[in-house]
Amino acid sequence: SQEKMEDCLKDGIALVAIAVPPDFARSIKLNKSSEYLVQINADNLLFANTVISTSNEIMQTFSAGVGQRLVEAINQVPSQAIRTVVPVKMGVRVINNPTLSYSNFVLPGLGGNALQLGLILATCTVLTGVYRPASVWCSASPAKIAVAKLIPYWLAGMLGFVAFIFVIVTFFYIPFNGDIGSLLLIGGAFTFAVVNVGGLVSAVAPNAVMAVQIPMLYIMPAFLFSGYSWPHLAMNSFSRIYSSVLPLTYSVDTFRDIMLAGYAPSLWENASFLFGFGVSLWILTVIVLTLHRRRAVSAVSAREVGI
């Protein structure tokens, strides 16, 4: 049914649906025109453009073959002739991005990638060297230090996310068909995960120079491997594994779906993963800081014993 077909497209079960009427073959054999419908979810132009061009080619080839068998040098009146020459017609219905706008497709992903880059560069040095003054450990635990250092960046990231949405909607006229609550949920989960990526790097890196260089290996190819411009179903095993540890993989498609389609089938699943991913990284950051604390306290105790 039409309802089942649209549900499959909305839930992400299918990328394209083809509706063939029940009397399709009978109409052609009776020398009548027959029409089928191709329905496409065009929030991802990589699939939509391929479907439209390929469907036209298949339809023309099939229609020509059918017409050739039907004509067989029989004289026909014009109304019959046009149905014979073009026995099959294709209708196309594009949903979510009916104008097939490239800006609607690419800007939500590029904005998410830019936000990730800015947040990691801002947080990758925030904990570097914080364990060196031994007096720091006397006033706060590693967990408190990690929270106090990273929460301001998370809040700043959320402000940046809201500003980004405002800019692309107001100045680039990207449609916004979803609700702000869903967008803030995935935005908060995304910025939380990214901030904790930077926090872990800053805790592990031995100095500020390394802290800036290390995340470049992680975030520079992130947009390509996120599945936004290079579909996961075309990736090899290594690329899919690398993609599975990128916050962009679980966020940018959801950004775009909420804005263009008004819904995202994997919203809660992706948001839960990103929050869990961020918490796991925060725990690792605290463990690293705890190890540094022990070394710092041991070094101070050794100097006092020596004195």
Legacy VTK file of the C-alpha trace (Angstrom):
# vtk DataFile Version 3.0
C-alpha trace
ASCII
DATASET POLYDATA
POINTS 307 float
0.000 0.000 0.000
0.968 3.629 -0.329
1.041 3.948 3.460
3.393 0.962 3.864
5.688 2.321 1.169
5.933 5.743 2.837
6.504 4.166 6.259
9.458 2.187 4.870
10.974 5.378 3.496
10.429 7.320 6.723
11.874 4.594 8.947
14.965 4.159 6.774
14.066 0.585 5.826
14.185 1.610 2.155
15.910 4.434 0.275
13.649 4.210 -2.766
10.256 2.609 -3.414
8.645 1.555 -6.697
4.867 1.232 -6.968
3.688 -0.974 -9.852
-0.101 -1.037 -10.448
-1.753 -4.485 -10.366
-2.948 -4.184 -13.982
0.471 -3.151 -15.299
1.101 -6.119 -17.607
-2.561 -6.412 -18.648
-2.719 -2.750 -19.727
0.369 -3.123 -21.921
-0.984 -6.247 -23.589
-4.257 -4.444 -24.292
-2.353 -1.629 -25.983
-2.976 0.828 -23.149
-0.518 3.087 -21.385
0.611 1.988 -17.949
2.354 4.049 -15.310
4.486 3.191 -12.290
5.692 5.454 -9.499
9.224 5.902 -8.166
9.253 7.496 -4.705
12.564 8.735 -3.304
13.763 10.025 0.045
15.955 12.852 -1.225
17.461 14.096 2.026
20.539 12.178 0.835
21.245 13.330 -2.715
23.846 10.609 -3.263
21.042 8.075 -3.600
18.330 10.307 -5.044
20.297 11.485 -8.081
21.417 7.941 -8.879
17.887 6.605 -8.595
16.380 9.251 -10.888
18.967 8.898 -13.649
18.982 5.094 -13.514
15.186 4.866 -13.416
14.884 6.970 -16.553
17.360 4.769 -18.385
15.625 1.543 -17.337
12.197 2.953 -18.214
13.280 4.083 -21.695
14.920 0.749 -22.481
11.957 -1.249 -21.240
9.412 0.980 -22.964
11.243 0.789 -26.294
11.377 -3.004 -26.108
7.681 -3.278 -25.331
6.745 -0.789 -28.044
8.761 -2.661 -30.628
6.886 -5.875 -29.921
3.493 -4.166 -30.024
3.779 -2.151 -33.220
4.683 -4.932 -35.667
3.888 -2.756 -38.661
0.189 -2.380 -37.812
-1.410 0.858 -38.921
-2.933 2.709 -35.996
-4.714 5.993 -35.356
-2.688 8.717 -33.527
-4.244 8.094 -30.107
-3.403 4.431 -30.333
0.016 5.115 -31.799
1.143 7.301 -28.896
0.132 4.603 -26.414
2.024 2.064 -28.474
5.194 4.138 -28.819
5.179 5.065 -25.116
3.450 2.125 -23.411
5.084 2.769 -20.030
5.212 6.078 -18.176
7.198 6.815 -15.046
6.082 9.149 -12.302
8.640 10.473 -9.805
7.819 11.741 -6.334
10.617 13.300 -4.284
10.115 13.726 -0.541
12.024 15.696 2.139
14.160 17.579 -0.409
11.808 18.037 -3.398
14.018 20.630 -5.112
17.022 18.266 -4.922
18.980 21.189 -3.450
22.644 20.427 -2.847
22.800 23.109 -0.130
20.034 21.398 1.824
22.007 18.168 1.623
25.558 19.308 2.382
25.345 22.292 4.765
24.096 20.426 7.879
27.007 17.987 7.536
29.650 20.634 6.881
28.435 22.665 9.856
28.662 19.650 12.152
32.180 18.915 10.951
33.258 22.534 11.484
31.780 22.534 14.987
33.671 19.330 15.818
36.929 20.787 14.533
36.526 23.965 16.596
35.624 22.120 19.789
38.490 19.649 19.607
41.045 22.360 18.859
39.706 24.321 21.830
39.725 21.390 24.273
42.783 19.409 23.176
45.116 21.474 25.404
42.781 22.222 28.313
44.217 19.488 30.567
47.749 19.372 29.197
50.159 19.923 32.061
47.413 20.570 34.631
48.856 17.810 36.811
52.310 19.323 37.031
51.736 21.819 39.868
51.433 19.454 42.826
49.349 22.038 44.679
46.496 21.446 42.224
45.914 17.950 43.585
45.579 19.198 47.136
42.451 21.220 46.359
40.525 19.035 43.911
40.240 15.459 42.736
40.907 14.439 39.107
37.163 13.973 38.522
36.378 17.509 39.715
39.180 18.951 37.603
37.933 17.138 34.485
34.346 18.307 35.066
35.320 21.894 35.829
37.554 22.119 32.761
35.207 20.492 30.239
31.701 21.682 31.159
32.305 25.297 30.007
33.403 24.002 26.614
30.305 21.808 26.379
28.065 24.800 27.088
29.995 26.901 24.586
29.628 24.090 22.043
25.853 24.080 22.537
25.741 27.838 21.969
27.798 27.337 18.811
25.414 24.608 17.663
22.355 26.835 18.144
24.103 29.679 16.317
24.968 27.334 13.449
21.328 26.224 13.085
20.176 29.856 13.175
22.637 30.872 10.449
21.849 28.088 7.962
18.089 28.538 8.423
18.080 32.344 8.325
20.753 33.130 5.753
20.985 29.938 3.671
17.254 29.117 3.789
17.715 25.502 4.805
14.265 24.067 5.640
13.585 23.348 9.298
10.682 20.890 9.502
11.515 19.252 12.826
11.198 20.322 16.446
13.848 22.219 18.354
13.828 19.705 21.222
15.004 16.824 19.014
17.678 19.016 17.477
18.960 20.153 20.877
19.029 16.539 22.077
21.279 15.296 19.292
23.287 18.550 19.366
23.909 18.210 23.095
24.921 14.556 22.727
27.240 15.376 19.830
29.018 18.295 21.536
29.310 16.259 24.760
31.065 13.428 22.926
33.371 15.764 20.981
34.377 17.748 24.083
35.339 14.532 25.854
37.395 13.424 22.830
39.396 16.637 23.216
39.594 16.175 26.972
41.080 12.688 26.668
43.620 13.864 24.097
44.647 16.754 26.347
45.097 14.408 29.314
47.172 11.889 27.343
49.340 14.279 25.297
52.734 15.024 26.888
52.783 18.649 25.715
50.669 21.260 23.938
52.279 20.658 20.543
51.433 16.962 20.572
47.980 17.757 21.922
47.226 19.773 18.786
48.791 17.304 16.358
47.261 14.048 17.665
43.581 14.909 17.061
44.306 15.917 13.464
44.727 12.218 12.619
41.268 11.612 14.039
39.158 14.555 12.901
40.536 15.533 9.489
39.126 12.480 7.642
36.084 12.343 9.933
33.617 13.901 7.496
34.607 11.505 4.713
34.297 8.410 6.915
31.111 9.541 8.696
28.940 8.098 5.922
27.572 11.507 4.983
29.268 11.823 1.601
30.624 8.264 1.272
27.863 5.726 2.049
28.663 3.048 4.607
27.425 0.313 2.294
30.267 1.209 -0.104
32.993 1.114 2.602
35.407 -1.704 3.327
35.726 -3.305 6.760
38.460 -0.962 8.017
36.520 2.132 6.973
33.395 0.922 8.752
35.327 0.216 11.963
36.930 3.666 11.830
33.536 5.226 11.131
32.022 3.514 14.190
34.169 5.583 16.595
33.408 8.957 15.017
30.796 11.199 16.696
29.904 12.589 13.270
28.692 9.150 12.177
25.896 9.275 14.744
24.973 12.935 14.427
25.195 14.614 11.010
22.679 12.323 9.275
20.356 12.898 12.222
20.821 16.695 11.949
19.832 16.571 8.300
16.900 14.203 8.801
15.374 16.357 11.548
15.722 19.537 9.497
14.561 18.227 6.117
12.194 15.385 7.009
11.057 16.526 10.452
12.020 13.209 12.052
15.023 10.933 12.519
14.397 7.183 12.971
17.616 6.684 14.969
17.449 9.860 17.091
17.265 8.225 20.524
19.618 5.424 19.593
22.284 7.810 18.284
21.866 10.287 21.153
22.213 7.481 23.712
25.348 6.182 22.023
26.946 9.648 21.928
26.227 10.328 25.599
27.555 6.872 26.506
30.612 7.424 24.320
31.267 10.763 26.020
30.914 9.310 29.509
33.326 6.477 28.637
35.907 8.981 27.398
35.431 11.115 30.518
36.106 8.069 32.721
39.291 7.348 30.750
40.306 10.983 31.168
39.844 10.752 34.949
41.893 7.532 35.044
44.741 9.190 33.137
44.653 12.226 35.430
44.652 9.941 38.475
47.808 8.218 37.228
49.459 11.593 36.673
48.403 12.642 40.161
50.071 9.634 41.738
53.289 10.357 39.888
53.195 14.003 40.885
52.537 13.228 44.538
55.263 10.542 44.518
57.753 12.989 43.031
56.942 15.597 45.690
57.257 12.999 48.467
60.615 11.844 47.093
61.940 15.401 47.082
60.764 15.977 50.663
62.457 12.753 51.810
65.634 13.822 50.070
65.571 17.176 51.815
LINES 1 308
307 0 1 2 3 4 5 6 7 8 9 10 11 12 13 14 15 16 17 18 19 20 21 22 23 24 25 26 27 28 29 30 31 32 33 34 35 36 37 38 39 40 41 42 43 44 45 46 47 48 49 50 51 52 53 54 55 56 57 58 59 60 61 62 63 64 65 66 67 68 69 70 71 72 73 74 75 76 77 78 79 80 81 82 83 84 85 86 87 88 89 90 91 92 93 94 95 96 97 98 99 100 101 102 103 104 105 106 107 108 109 110 111 112 113 114 115 116 117 118 119 120 121 122 123 124 125 126 127 128 129 130 131 132 133 134 135 136 137 138 139 140 141 142 143 144 145 146 147 148 149 150 151 152 153 154 155 156 157 158 159 160 161 162 163 164 165 166 167 168 169 170 171 172 173 174 175 176 177 178 179 180 181 182 183 184 185 186 187 188 189 190 191 192 193 194 195 196 197 198 199 200 201 202 203 204 205 206 207 208 209 210 211 212 213 214 215 216 217 218 219 220 221 222 223 224 225 226 227 228 229 230 231 232 233 234 235 236 237 238 239 240 241 242 243 244 245 246 247 248 249 250 251 252 253 254 255 256 257 258 259 260 261 262 263 264 265 266 267 268 269 270 271 272 273 274 275 276 277 278 279 280 281 282 283 284 285 286 287 288 289 290 291 292 293 294 295 296 297 298 299 300 301 302 303 304 305 306
